[in-house]
Amino acid sequence: MTRRCEITGKGPAVGNNVSHAKNRTKRRFLPNLQKVSFLSDTLGQSVSVRACTRGIRTIEHNGGLDSYLQSVSDSKLTPEMQSLKKRIFKKSVAS
């Protein structure tokens, strides 16, 4: 399972540990991933995703999962979220 946010696509970053003597060793900064369930009003079911805390705040700020996916372009979404966006769009057009 990759350490990548399914909403924003944020992944590990690379940097250095710097000691008091200014010795540098490589390290990885991992995103703060949480397993969270969002309720999709259009689908009528909860959707479970691994998202970073910034992604969770962004969804809550935009008023929920459905409205967030409608407001974001497909190029900024991961493939899993693109397929979920298509499912939500088809369901909203059908009703």
C-alpha positions in Angstrom: 0.0 0.0 0.0 1.6 3.3 -1.1 2.0 6.2 1.2 0.1 8.6 -1.0 -3.0 10.7 -0.3 -5.9 9.6 -2.5 -7.4 13.1 -2.6 -4.4 15.4 -3.1 -1.8 12.9 -4.4 0.6 14.1 -1.8 3.4 11.5 -1.2 6.7 11.2 0.7 9.2 14.1 0.4 13.0 13.8 0.8 15.2 16.0 3.0 18.1 15.9 5.3 18.6 15.3 9.0 21.1 18.0 10.1 23.1 17.3 13.3 24.6 19.9 15.5 27.9 19.4 13.7 26.1 20.1 10.4 26.4 16.4 9.2 23.6 15.7 6.8 21.9 12.3 6.3 19.0 11.6 4.0 15.5 11.1 5.4 11.9 10.9 4.2 9.1 13.1 5.3 5.9 11.0 5.2 2.5 12.6 4.8 0.1 12.4 7.7 -2.3 9.8 6.3 -5.6 8.9 8.0 -8.2 6.3 7.0 -11.4 8.2 6.9 -15.0 7.6 5.6 -16.8 10.4 3.7 -20.6 10.2 3.1 -21.5 10.7 -0.5 -25.0 12.3 -0.6 -25.5 11.4 -4.3 -24.5 7.8 -4.0 -26.1 7.4 -0.6 -23.2 5.4 0.9 -19.9 6.1 2.7 -16.6 6.1 0.8 -13.5 5.0 2.6 -10.2 6.7 1.6 -6.7 7.2 2.9 -6.2 10.9 3.0 -3.8 13.4 4.4 -5.1 15.8 7.0 -4.9 18.7 4.6 -7.1 16.8 2.1 -9.6 16.1 4.9 -9.7 19.8 5.7 -10.1 20.8 2.1 -13.1 18.4 1.7 -14.8 19.8 4.8 -14.1 23.3 3.7 -15.8 22.7 0.3 -19.0 21.2 2.0 -18.5 17.5 1.5 -17.1 15.0 -0.9 -19.6 15.5 -3.7 -19.2 19.2 -3.9 -15.4 19.0 -3.6 -15.2 16.5 -6.5 -17.4 18.7 -8.7 -15.3 21.8 -8.0 -11.9 20.2 -8.8 -10.6 19.5 -12.3 -9.8 15.9 -13.2 -6.1 16.6 -13.7 -5.7 17.3 -10.0 -7.3 14.1 -8.9 -5.9 10.6 -8.5 -7.3 7.9 -10.7 -9.4 6.4 -7.9 -11.0 9.8 -7.2 -11.6 10.4 -10.9 -13.6 7.1 -11.1 -15.5 8.1 -8.0 -16.3 11.5 -9.6 -17.6 9.8 -12.7 -19.8 7.5 -10.6 -21.2 10.5 -8.7 -21.8 12.4 -11.9 -23.6 9.5 -13.6 -25.8 9.1 -10.6 -26.7 12.8 -10.4 -27.6 13.0 -14.1 -29.7 9.8 -13.9 -31.8 11.3 -11.0 
